[in-house]
Amino acid sequence: MQEFIGSLADLGTLLPLTVGLIACNGVRPGPALVLLGITYILTGTYYRLPVPVQPLKAMATIAIATGASVGEIRAGALWMSGLMIALAVSGLAQKLNAVFPRVLIRGLQLGIGLMMIRAGAKLALAWGDSLGTVVIGAHGVSATPGSLGLAPSGAEFWRALPLLVIPQLPLTVGNAVLATRDCALSYFGPAGERVTPRRLAATIGLANLAAGLTGGVPVCHGAGGMTAHYSLGARTGLACAMIGSALLVTGIAAGGSMASALAAMPAWVLGVLLAYVGVRHAALARDAFGNATDASTVLLVGVVGLTSGNLMAALGIGLALRLMLRIPAARGVKQRFVDRSR
C-alpha cells in the first residue's frame, strides 16, 4: 500500500507541466502519456529504486510561457539527449560528481524546494479553480496537436538551443544528475550506489531521444521527485512500475480525453502536494547549516535560484562566494606557516 501511495507522490510536478505542454503547445496526449509510462516502468526496473521521471522543468515552463512549437520542444529533447549521452559516454558526469562541491548541491536543493513551495502555494490559493484554468488560462486557446514526423526542422533546432536547452542544462546536471545521486545515497544507503551520475545521464539521454523522435514530453529524473516518492512511502522500483503502468494504460485507453480530465482536477489538491514535497526537498539542505560558511553559500544559491529562476547564475554566484571565502583562509594558513618558520 505504501508503494502505491508513494508512486503517486510526484504527480504534483508531473501533471501540471504535462497538461500545460499538451494544452498549450500541442504535444499529443496519447503518445506523451504512453512514453511517460514506459519510461517510468523501465526506470524502476533498471534502478530498482523509486527514481522519478519528470518533465524537464525549465524547458517545459519556458515552452508553455512562450508558446513554443512541438517541433521546438522535440528539438530541445534531442539536444538534451545528445548532451546527456555525451556526458555519460565520456565519463564527465562521474568527474563532475567528484569535483562539484556538495554545498552547492545543497543550495540547488534549497532553491528548487523553495520554487516548489511557491508554485504549490499559487495552486493552493486558486481554491475554486481547476488545474487547467490556472496552468493554461494565460494562453486561452489550446495549440493544434503536432505531427509525428521523425525530425524537427533545422530552424527549430537552432531556436530550441538558446530558448529551451541552455536554461535547462544546469538544472539537469545539478538536480537531475548530481542531486538525485546525493538523494539516493541519503535515502537508501548502499542500495543508492546503483544510482550513479553516469547511469542517470545515460537514462535521461535515452529517454529524451525517444521523446524527441515520437513527440513525447522531454523528461529527466530529479531530486525533488525522489524526495516525493520516498516521503510518501515508496522504497523500491515497484512504485515506478505502478505509476508507469497507470500512465501507460491511460495513454492507450483515454488518449486525447485524458487532457480534459487532467485539466479539470482541482488546482489546490496538487498545490498542497507540491508545497509539501517542496518543504521536504528544501529540508535536504539542513545538514549544511553546521557552519557559517556553508550556510551562507546554501542560502545564497537557494535565494538567487528562487528569485531569478536561473540556476546557472545561482551556481556561478555560489562558486564565486566559495572562492572569495577560501582566499582569506588560504592567506591565513600561509601566514601561520611563515610565522612558525621564523
KEFIFI-371979 format. One record per residue (C-alpha): x, y, z; residue number from 1; residue in three letters. Coordinates in steps of 0.25 Angstrom, whole numbers, plus 2048, in hexadecimal, padded with zeros to 3 digits. Example, Ala and Ser with C-alpha at 12.3 -4.5 7.8 and 13.67 -1.06 7.14 Angstrom:
KEFIFI-371979
   xx   yy   zz  pos  code
  831  7EE  81F    1   ALA
  837  7FC  81D    2   SER
END
This chain:
KEFIFI-371979
   xx   yy   zz  pos  code
  800  800  800    1   MET
  80B  809  803    2   GLN
  812  807  7F6    3   GLU
  805  80A  7EF    4   PHE
  803  817  7F7    5   ILE
  812  81B  7F5    6   GLY
  810  818  7E6    7   SER
  806  824  7E5    8   LEU
  80F  82E  7EC    9   ALA
  815  835  7E1   10   ASP
  809  838  7D9   11   LEU
  809  846  7DF   12   GLY
  815  848  7D6   13   THR
  812  83F  7CA   14   LEU
  803  843  7C8   15   LEU
  803  852  7C7   16   PRO
  80F  852  7BD   17   LEU
  80A  847  7B5   18   THR
  7FC  84D  7B4   19   VAL
  802  85A  7B0   20   GLY
  80A  854  7A5   21   LEU
  7FE  84D  7A0   22   ILE
  7F4  858  7A0   23   ALA
  7FD  864  79D   24   CYS
  807  85E  794   25   ASN
  800  853  78C   26   GLY
  808  847  792   27   VAL
  7FF  83B  78F   28   ARG
  7FA  835  79C   29   PRO
  7F9  827  797   30   GLY
  808  825  793   31   PRO
  80C  82E  79F   32   ALA
  805  826  7AA   33   LEU
  80A  819  7A3   34   VAL
  818  81D  7A3   35   LEU
  818  823  7B1   36   LEU
  812  815  7B5   37   GLY
  81C  80D  7AE   38   ILE
  828  816  7B3   39   THR
  823  814  7C1   40   TYR
  822  805  7C0   41   ILE
  830  804  7BA   42   LEU
  836  80D  7C4   43   THR
  830  806  7D0   44   GLY
  835  7F8  7CA   45   THR
  843  7FE  7C7   46   TYR
  846  805  7D5   47   TYR
  83D  7FC  7DE   48   ARG
  83A  809  7E6   49   LEU
  82F  814  7E5   50   PRO
  837  81C  7DB   51   VAL
  82D  826  7D5   52   PRO
  82A  82A  7C7   53   VAL
  827  839  7C6   54   GLN
  825  843  7BA   55   PRO
  831  84C  7B8   56   LEU
  82C  857  7C2   57   LYS
  833  863  7BC   58   ALA
  831  85E  7AD   59   MET
  822  85C  7B0   60   ALA
  820  869  7B7   61   THR
  826  871  7AC   62   ILE
  81F  869  7A1   63   ALA
  812  86C  7A8   64   ILE
  815  87A  7AB   65   ALA
  81A  87D  79C   66   THR
  810  874  795   67   GLY
  81C  86C  78F   68   ALA
  818  863  783   69   SER
  818  854  784   70   VAL
  824  854  77B   71   GLY
  82C  85D  784   72   GLU
  828  854  790   73   ILE
  82D  848  789   74   ARG
  83A  84E  784   75   ALA
  83C  852  793   76   GLY
  83A  844  797   77   ALA
  844  83F  78C   78   LEU
  84E  84A  790   79   TRP
  84D  845  79F   80   MET
  84F  836  79A   81   SER
  85C  839  793   82   GLY
  862  841  79E   83   LEU
  85E  837  7A9   84   MET
  863  82B  7A2   85   ILE
  870  832  79F   86   ALA
  871  835  7AE   87   LEU
  86F  826  7B1   88   ALA
  878  820  7A6   89   VAL
  883  82A  7A9   90   SER
  883  827  7B8   91   GLY
  881  836  7BA   92   LEU
  875  834  7C2   93   ALA
  87D  82C  7CC   94   GLN
  888  836  7CD   95   LYS
  87E  841  7CF   96   LEU
  879  83A  7DB   97   ASN
  887  838  7E1   98   ALA
  88B  847  7E0   99   VAL
  87D  84E  7E1  100   PHE
  87C  854  7F0  101   PRO
  871  84D  7F7  102   ARG
  86E  85A  7FE  103   VAL
  869  85F  7F0  104   LEU
  861  853  7EE  105   ILE
  85A  856  7FB  106   ARG
  858  865  7F7  107   GLY
  851  85F  7EA  108   LEU
  848  856  7F2  109   GLN
  844  862  7FB  110   LEU
  841  86B  7EF  111   GLY
  839  860  7E8  112   ILE
  832  85D  7F5  113   GLY
  82E  86C  7F6  114   LEU
  82A  86D  7E8  115   MET
  821  860  7EA  116   MET
  81B  867  7F7  117   ILE
  818  874  7EF  118   ARG
  812  86C  7E3  119   ALA
  809  864  7ED  120   GLY
  805  870  7F5  121   ALA
  800  876  7E8  122   LYS
  7F8  86A  7E4  123   LEU
  7F3  868  7F2  124   ALA
  7EE  877  7F3  125   LEU
  7E6  874  7E6  126   ALA
  7DB  86D  7EE  127   TRP
  7D0  86E  7E5  128   GLY
  7D7  86C  7D8  129   ASP
  7DB  85F  7D0  130   SER
  7E9  85C  7CD  131   LEU
  7E7  85F  7BE  132   GLY
  7E1  86D  7C2  133   THR
  7EE  870  7CA  134   VAL
  7F8  86A  7C0  135   VAL
  7F2  86D  7B3  136   ILE
  7EA  879  7B6  137   GLY
  7F4  883  7B1  138   ALA
  7F4  87D  7A3  139   HIS
  7E5  87B  7A1  140   GLY
  7E5  872  794  141   VAL
  7EC  865  794  142   SER
  7F6  862  78A  143   ALA
  7F4  859  77E  144   THR
  7FA  84B  780  145   PRO
  807  84A  77A  146   GLY
  80B  840  76F  147   SER
  813  833  771  148   LEU
  81D  835  767  149   GLY
  82B  830  76A  150   LEU
  833  83D  76C  151   ALA
  831  84C  76F  152   PRO
  835  856  764  153   SER
  843  85C  764  154   GLY
  83D  869  769  155   ALA
  836  863  774  156   GLU
  843  85C  779  157   PHE
  84A  869  779  158   TRP
  83F  871  780  159   ARG
  83E  866  78B  160   ALA
  84C  867  78F  161   LEU
  84C  875  795  162   PRO
  83D  875  799  163   LEU
  83C  867  79F  164   LEU
  849  860  7A1  165   VAL
  853  86A  7A7  166   ILE
  84A  86E  7B2  167   PRO
  847  85F  7B5  168   GLN
  855  859  7B5  169   LEU
  85A  85E  7C2  170   PRO
  84D  859  7C9  171   LEU
  84E  84B  7C3  172   THR
  85D  84A  7C6  173   VAL
  85B  850  7D4  174   GLY
  84E  84A  7D8  175   ASN
  84B  83E  7CF  176   ALA
  858  838  7D0  177   VAL
  861  83D  7DC  178   LEU
  856  840  7E6  179   ALA
  84E  833  7E2  180   THR
  85A  82B  7E5  181   ARG
  85C  832  7F2  182   ASP
  84D  82F  7F6  183   CYS
  84F  821  7F2  184   ALA
  85A  81F  7FC  185   LEU
  853  827  807  186   SER
  847  81F  806  187   TYR
  84B  811  802  188   PHE
  859  810  807  189   GLY
  861  805  800  190   PRO
  855  802  7F6  191   ALA
  857  810  7F1  192   GLY
  864  80D  7EC  193   GLU
  85D  808  7DF  194   ARG
  859  816  7DC  195   VAL
  866  81B  7D7  196   THR
  867  828  7CF  197   PRO
  86B  821  7C3  198   ARG
  85F  818  7C3  199   ARG
  856  824  7C5  200   LEU
  85C  82C  7BA  201   ALA
  85A  81F  7B1  202   ALA
  84C  81D  7B4  203   THR
  848  82B  7B3  204   ILE
  84F  82B  7A5  205   GLY
  848  81F  7A0  206   LEU
  83A  824  7A5  207   ALA
  83B  831  79E  208   ASN
  840  82A  792  209   LEU
  832  823  792  210   ALA
  82B  82F  795  211   ALA
  831  837  78A  212   GLY
  82E  82D  780  213   LEU
  820  82A  784  214   THR
  81B  837  788  215   GLY
  81A  834  797  216   GLY
  81D  83C  7A3  217   VAL
  82C  83F  7A5  218   PRO
  830  839  7B3  219   VAL
  83B  838  7BD  220   CYS
  83C  832  7CB  221   HIS
  83C  83B  7D7  222   GLY
  840  83C  7E6  223   ALA
  832  842  7E9  224   GLY
  82B  837  7E3  225   GLY
  833  82D  7EA  226   MET
  830  834  7F7  227   THR
  821  834  7F4  228   ALA
  821  825  7F1  229   HIS
  829  822  7FE  230   TYR
  821  82B  806  231   SER
  814  824  804  232   LEU
  819  816  805  233   GLY
  820  811  7F8  234   ALA
  82C  809  7FB  235   ARG
  82E  800  7EE  236   THR
  82D  801  7DF  237   GLY
  81F  7FB  7E1  238   LEU
  81A  809  7E3  239   ALA
  81F  80D  7D5  240   CYS
  818  801  7CF  241   ALA
  80B  805  7D5  242   MET
  80A  813  7D1  243   ILE
  811  810  7C4  244   GLY
  806  805  7C1  245   SER
  7FB  80F  7C5  246   ALA
  801  819  7BB  247   LEU
  802  80F  7B0  248   LEU
  7F4  809  7B1  249   VAL
  7EE  817  7B2  250   THR
  7F6  81C  7A6  251   GLY
  7F1  810  79E  252   ILE
  7E3  810  7A2  253   ALA
  7E0  81E  7A4  254   ALA
  7E9  826  79B  255   GLY
  7E4  834  798  256   GLY
  7D9  833  7A2  257   SER
  7E3  832  7AD  258   MET
  7E8  840  7AB  259   ALA
  7DA  845  7AE  260   SER
  7D9  83C  7BB  261   ALA
  7E6  841  7C0  262   LEU
  7E3  850  7BD  263   ALA
  7D6  84E  7C5  264   ALA
  7DD  84A  7D2  265   MET
  7DC  854  7DE  266   PRO
  7E9  85C  7DE  267   ALA
  7EA  85D  7ED  268   TRP
  7EC  84E  7EE  269   VAL
  7F8  84E  7E6  270   LEU
  7FD  85B  7EC  271   GLY
  7FD  855  7FA  272   VAL
  804  849  7F6  273   LEU
  80F  851  7EF  274   LEU
  811  85A  7FA  275   ALA
  812  84E  804  276   TYR
  81D  848  7FB  277   VAL
  824  855  7FA  278   GLY
  825  856  809  279   VAL
  82B  848  809  280   ARG
  834  84B  7FE  281   HIS
  839  858  804  282   ALA
  83C  851  811  283   ALA
  847  849  80A  284   LEU
  850  855  80B  285   ALA
  84F  855  81B  286   ARG
  85C  84E  81D  287   ASP
  863  859  816  288   ALA
  860  863  821  289   PHE
  86A  85D  82B  290   GLY
  874  869  828  291   ASN
  872  877  823  292   ALA
  87A  876  816  293   THR
  872  86A  811  294   ASP
  865  870  816  295   ALA
  867  87D  80F  296   SER
  86A  876  802  297   THR
  85E  86E  802  298   VAL
  855  87A  805  299   LEU
  85B  882  7FA  300   LEU
  85A  877  7F0  301   VAL
  84C  874  7F4  302   GLY
  847  882  7F5  303   VAL
  84D  886  7E8  304   VAL
  847  87A  7E1  305   GLY
  839  87D  7E7  306   LEU
  839  88C  7E3  307   THR
  840  88B  7D6  308   SER
  83B  87D  7D1  309   GLY
  849  87C  7CB  310   ASN
  850  870  7D1  311   LEU
  85D  873  7C9  312   MET
  85E  881  7CF  313   ALA
  85C  87B  7DD  314   ALA
  867  871  7DB  315   LEU
  870  87B  7D6  316   GLY
  86E  885  7E1  317   ILE
  86F  879  7EB  318   GLY
  87D  875  7E5  319   LEU
  881  884  7E5  320   ALA
  87E  885  7F4  321   LEU
  885  878  7F7  322   ARG
  891  87D  7F0  323   LEU
  891  88A  7F8  324   MET
  88F  883  805  325   LEU
  89B  87A  802  326   ARG
  8A5  885  7FF  327   ILE
  8A6  88B  80D  328   PRO
  8A6  87D  813  329   ALA
  8B2  879  80A  330   ALA
  8B9  886  80D  331   ARG
  8B7  883  81C  332   GLY
  8BD  875  81A  333   VAL
  8C9  87B  813  334   LYS
  8CC  886  81D  335   GLN
  8CC  87C  828  336   ARG
  8D6  873  821  337   PHE
  8DF  880  81F  338   VAL
  8DE  883  82E  339   ASP
  8E2  875  832  340   ARG
  8ED  875  829  341   SER
  8F4  881  82E  342   ARG
END
